[in-house]
C-alpha cells in the first residue's frame, strides 16, 4: 500500500497539532506545487524507475513484496497488510535529501542486504520483527541516509537489489472491501487496496530527525498507521504500528490486549529522532468493528489524532 498521508489529515485535532511549524515548512521547501516540481524528486524517480509520490513537501517510493506469500496460521496476508518497503525523502537545503525508510526482508535475505548497506554507508538504526508466527519469517531493516538525491537513491536501490524485492513500479489493486463499519469507529480510511484498508493518525508533537524538522505524516511513517484485511467469513486481520511516547506504552498496550489485539513488538525505528518515541506493533483477528474499538481505545491514551481523516 502506498501509505500516503492525505492533506486533510494535517490538522485533524487541535491547534496544538501545528507540526507544520515554520521550521518544518522551511525544510519542506514551501508549497505543494513547488514540492512536486522539485528536481530532486525527478532524479529519485529516475533512479528507482517509478513515478513515486510527491506530497506535502516530501517524496516517497514504495516497494511492496509482491513476490512473497505470507501466512499466519491459515490466513494469507496481502503485501499491503505489512509487507511493503518504502523510502521517504525530505528536502535538505537546495540539493540534498534526508532519506528514511524500511526494507522488508525474508530472514534469509538479511545478511546480504545488511552487508550492502554497510558498503553503501547507509545507517541502519533498527533491525527487527513486526509480527510473530508469520511464514516465511519477515524482518524489517530501517534505513537512513543523507546526501545528494542521486547518490542517496542509487545507494538505497543497490541495497534493495540484494533482496528479491521487485524493483518495478508497483501497481495498486482496486479495493474490493466495504469498510463502512470500521470507518464509523475510526474515521474514513486513508487508503484501500485489494482486501486491505489503512487508517492514519498523526501525532501532535513537533518532530525532528537528525536535527531536521519533519511532519507527522504517512509519507515518512512518523505517525500511527493501522491496517485491516478482510479474511472472509466476517473475519478481519488487524495490525499496524502505533507511534508512542515512553509514558504511553503501558496504557496503549493494555488497551490493545484487552480487545484481542496482541502486542508483537515494541521498539525504536530510528536513533536520531526527537522526542524519543517508540513503535508498538500488534496482530489480531476477529470481527472488524470489535477490533476497531480496540484500536480506538489505544488511541485514546495517545497525544494524537483520534480519527483518521480519510482519503
N, C-alpha and C positions, 0 to 999 in steps of 0.2 A: 504494500500500500504506500502511496506517495507521502502520506502523513504531512500534508501541507497545512499550516495553520491559517484559518480563514481570517480575512481582515476584520470582520465584525467581531472577532473574539478579543480584540485588543483591549477593550475597556468594559468587559462584561461585569466587573464588580465595581467597587467604589473608586473615587478619585485617587485613593492610595495606590491603585494599580498603575500608576504612571511609570511603568517600566520603560516606556518610551521617553526617557529623560533626555535632556539636551545632549548629554554625553553619548547616550545610545543612538540618538538620531544622527549625531555627527559621524559616529562610526558607521552608521547605515547608509551614508552618502546621500542623505536627503530624501527626495520623493520616490514614490514607487516607479514613476516614469523614468527617472534617471537611473534607478537600480536596474531596470530591465534593459537599459541600453548600455550598461557598464561593459566595456570591452573585456574585462576580466572574465565575465560570465561567458562571453563568446569563446574565449580561449579554453576555459574549462570544458564547455560543451563539446568543442572540437576534440580535445584530448580523450574524453570519455566516449565520444561517438554517440551522444544522445542529447536531446534538446534540454533536458533538465528543467528546473523551475526557478524563476526569479520572483521573489515576493517579499515585500516588507523590508527591502534593503539587503536581503540575503539571497544566496543561490544554493541549490541542492540537487544532487544526483542520487537516484535510488537504484539499488542493485538487488532485486528480490532473488531468493534462492529457488527459482522455479524448477531446478534440477532435483530438488530434494522431495522426498515423500515421507513426511514426519508423522508419527503416530504417538499418542499417549493412550495406552491400553488399546481399545478397539476403535478409538476415534482418530480419524485422519484430519490433520490440521493444514490449512492452506498457507502459502507463503505470506499472505497479507496478515496472518494472525500474529506471528512473532519472528518471521524469518526473512526480513528484508534489510539488507545492509544499506548504508547511506553515508554520504558526506555532505555536511553543511558548510558553506563558505561565508565568512564575514569579511567585508572590505576593511583593509587597514591602510591608511594613508592613500596615496594616489595610485599605487601599483601593486601592493601586496595583499595577501589574504591570510586570515586565520582559519584553518580547516579543522573541523571536529566531526567525529562520526564513529561508526562501528562496522566491523566486518563480521558477518555471520558465517560460522565455520563448522564443518564436521570436526569431531575431536581429532581425527587422523590428519587434518589439514593444518592444525595449529602450528606445529614446529616450522614448517616451510614458510608460512606466512609471517610468523614472528621473526624468523631469520631475515627475510626480505625487508621487513620494516626496519630492522636494525641497520641493514646495509643502506637503506634509503634515508636514514637519520630521521625517522618518524617516531615521535613519542608514543608510548603505549601505556597510558596511565591505568588501564584495567584490563584484566582477562578473567572471565568468569562465566558461570551459567546464568540463565534466566529461569529455566524450568527444571523440574525433576521428573524423571521417569520417561522422558521422550526417547524415541528410537527413530533414527540414529541419534547419538548423543550430540548436542549442539552447544558450541561455545561462542562467546562474543568477545572480540578484541576491540577495545576502544582506542581511538587514534587521535592524534593532534599534531599539526604541522603548521609552520609559518614560512612565508617567503613569497616569491612571485607566483602568480596564478599558474603559469606554465610549469614551473618547477614543482610546485606542490601537487598539482593534478597528475603530472607524469609519475612522480614518486608513489602516489597513492594507487594509481592504476596498476603499477608494477606489482604492488603488494596484493591487490585483489586477484591479479592474474596467476598468482601462485596457488590459488584455490580453484575449485571448479565453478565458482560463481559465474553465471552467464554475464558477459560484458556488453551484450547487445542492448539496445534501448528497450526498456520494459513496456509491455502493453497491458493497460488496465482492463480487467474483465468487467463487464456490466454488472451492476448489482442485481441480485435475484432474491433479496430478502425484504421482508416487511419489518421495519424497526420501530414502528409507531409506539408499541407498548414500552420499549426501553427509552425511546425519546421522551415519553411523557414523564419519566422519572429523572433522566439525566440531561435533558435538553436535546436539541437537534444534533444528530451525529455529524461529525466533521467530514467524514468520507465513508463511502461504501463501495466495496468491490467484491464481486463473487458473492460468497456467503458470509463475508466479514464486514463489520461496521466499526468505525473508530470514533472515539469521543476524546476531546482535548480540553484541558483545564489549566490555564496559565496561573503562575504564582503572582503574588502581589509585590514581592521584594524587588529592589534594584539588584540586578545580577551582573557579574563580571567574570570573565575567563581570562586568566593571564594578564590582568590589568585592562582588558578591553571590555567596555560595557556592551552587554548583549540583552536582547529582549527575551521574555519568557514566551517561547514560540515553538510550535511543532517543526518549523524549518530546521532548528538546531537541537530539538528534543530537550529543551530546557524548561519544559512544563510537564504536567502529568498526562499520560495517554492511557486509554482504556479500550480494549478490543473485545468484541463479541463475535463468535462464529456460530452460525446455525448448524446443528448436527443432525437434525431430523427428529421426528417423534416428539416434538415440543421441547427438545433439549438444546441448550447452547453451551459453548465453552466460553469462559471469560478469563482474560489475562491482561497484562499490561505492566505499566510502571508508574508508581506514584512518587513524585519528586518532593521529598520531605526534609524538614529540619530535624536535627537530632532530637529535640524535645517533643517532636510529634510522633516518633517511631512507635512507641508502645501503644498509644491510643489508636493509631491508624491500623497497626497490625491486629490489635484486639478486635476492632470493628470488622475487619475482613474475615477473620477466623470465625466470629460469631455468626456470619452469614454464609458459611460454607466455602469461603474463598481462602485457600490455604497458601500461606506465605512460603515462597520457594527460594527467595534470595533477598538480602539487604546488603547494599554495598555502594561504593563510590563509582562514578564513571570517569571522573577527572580529578586531578590533583591540584589544579590551579584555579578552582572556582571559588567565588565569594558571593554570598555567605557559604559556609561549609554545609553541603547538602548531601543527602543520600537518596538512592533509588530503591524502592521496595517493589518486588515482583511477586506475583501470585498466580494460582491456577485453580479453577473450579468448574464444575459442570452442573447443570440443573435447569430450572425454569427461568427464562430470561428476566422477567420483572423482579423475581426474588433476588437474583444475583445483582441486578442493578441497584436494588435498595441497599445491598451490602456496600457497593461502591459509594453510594450517596452517604452512607453512614461514615465511611472512612474519610470522605472529602470534608465532612463537617468538622473534623479535627485539624484541618489544614488551613493555612493562610493563603487561600487562593480562590479561584472561581468555583462555585458550587454547581454551575450549569455549563454544559457545552453549548457554544453559540451557534454551532452548525455550519453547513456549507453555504 
